[in-house]
Amino acid sequence: MTRVLVTNDDGIDAPGLHALARAAVVHGLDVTVAAPERQSSGASASIVAGEEEGRIAVERRTLDGLEDQPAFAVRGGPGLIALIAAHGAFGERFDVVLSGVNHGANVGRAILHSGTVGAALTGGLNGAWGLAVSLDVGMRPDAFEWDAAADTAIGTLSFLTTLERGSVINLNVPNAPRHRGVREAPLAPFGIVQTTLSERGEKHIRLAVEDLPNVPDPGTDAALLAEGWATLTGIEPVSHRELGYRA
């Protein structure tokens, strides 16, 4: 049976994480959940941990609807979790690292900063297949289609595992019960939101996130996602790689 690590950067209590783990279980996969004990968005592939005397804190959890699956809250980010998992922290090595479902799209070259993507890349660097999946919730969502995004992610696994081990793909799904299909797409030059400096004091700064004013380049992941497609992009630490995906 395929062993799967399900992680994220939104934390162990995030509904997207639980939806992805449930979908993987329904699909018949051998699932272990390990996620940050608190929000770790923007952590990229950081392996910084909250250590005590050189030890990384790991707490066993029981998740609603996933009582039969081992689950762990880790005092560290998703990149660290994927790394220690590759070294046997949660049992035998995993075949697949599933990261998500993230609260918000991860598109464009801004995925460099994503903890969701960082976990998938770290899994790939250590010999697993990696899949980062995000839900395009926008700035003011009325509802969250976590299960639809999770089902789309699980549906891409049969394709992912035809690629060589270590391959990593980034998947973004519209926040809707159904979408137009899955399209492979290159990364847009920018993401769909930008971080700005909203306040600067003598001893502090404050950041804010807002929509970008420009229209994304046609055919890119950001543009196709806005048109109602789920977008799939092959990623490596330095470049986009065309996968040859066909729906």
Secondary structure, DSSP 8 states (H G I E B T S, - for coil): --EEEEE-SS-TT-HHHHHHHHHHHHTT-EEEEEEESS--TT-TT---B-EETTEE-EEEE--TT-TTS-EEEESB-HHHHHHHHHTTTTSS--SEEEEEEEES---SGGGGG-HHHHHHHHHHHTTSEEEEEEEE--SS-S---HHHHHHHHHHTHHHHTTS-TT-EEEEEEESSSS-S-EEE----SS-SEEEEEEEE-SS-EEEEEEE-SS---TTSHHHHHHTT-EEEEEE-SS-B-------
